[in-house]
Amino acid sequence: MKKDVTHRIEYYTRKVAQRAAVHPSKKQPRFYKYRGQCLLAYKELMHEEIRMYQEARSC
């Protein structure tokens, strides 16, 4: 099942908000170690999918 673009945006913003909720002076949970890199990769793929969606709608 392929996710809709709106679901991807919702997921991304929710995960970014979770990461930003941890105060910088506090130690982040272990599973956050590579979360930033994963979120950036997810963001790039999401933007690519949005571009493809827009191109498909314009044709």
C-alpha positions in Angstrom: 0.0 0.0 0.0 1.5 3.3 -1.1 1.1 6.2 1.3 -0.6 9.4 0.2 1.6 12.6 0.1 -0.5 14.1 2.9 0.2 11.0 5.1 3.9 11.4 4.5 3.9 15.0 5.4 1.9 14.3 8.6 4.4 11.6 9.6 7.4 13.8 8.9 6.1 16.7 10.8 5.1 14.5 13.8 8.6 12.9 14.0 10.4 16.3 13.6 8.2 17.7 16.5 9.1 14.7 18.6 12.8 15.2 18.0 12.5 19.0 18.7 10.6 18.4 21.9 13.7 17.1 23.6 15.6 20.0 25.3 19.1 20.5 23.9 20.7 20.3 27.3 19.1 16.9 28.0 20.6 13.6 26.7 18.6 12.3 23.8 17.2 8.8 23.8 19.5 6.2 22.1 17.1 5.6 19.2 17.4 9.3 18.3 21.1 8.9 17.4 20.5 8.6 13.7 17.0 10.1 13.6 18.1 13.4 12.1 19.8 11.7 9.2 16.8 9.4 8.6 14.4 12.4 8.7 16.5 14.3 6.1 16.6 11.3 3.8 12.8 10.9 4.3 12.3 14.6 3.5 14.2 14.3 0.3 12.2 11.3 -0.8 9.0 13.1 0.2 9.9 16.2 -1.8 10.7 14.0 -4.8 7.3 12.3 -4.5 5.6 15.7 -4.3 7.3 16.8 -7.5 6.2 13.6 -9.3 2.6 14.1 -8.0 2.6 17.7 -9.2 3.9 16.8 -12.6 1.3 14.1 -12.9 -1.5 16.5 -12.0 -0.3 19.1 -14.6 -0.4 16.7 -17.5 
